[in-house]
């Protein structure tokens, strides 16, 4: 009986190692909308322009992290992200 346990264990181990595994496809989009990195531009007048994939555009004053305007489909996290990036500049 002991002579059968070792070969059976080895066969099961090899079979488990060779079994195909399914992995989730890598996503190119952030899983959470608040993880999105905006496209940043500085306009000729100095205003800082942050645009998001949803169409939201947040415009900040040149020298201070103060929202000048918002256009498009903006959510609260879009303003927060723009202010966070502006505070680092």
Secondary structure, 3 states (H helix, E strand, C coil): CHHHHHHHHHHHHHHHHHCCCCCCCCCCCCCCHHHCCCEEEECCCCCEEEECCCCCEEEECCCCCCEEEEECCCCHHHHHHHHHHHHCC
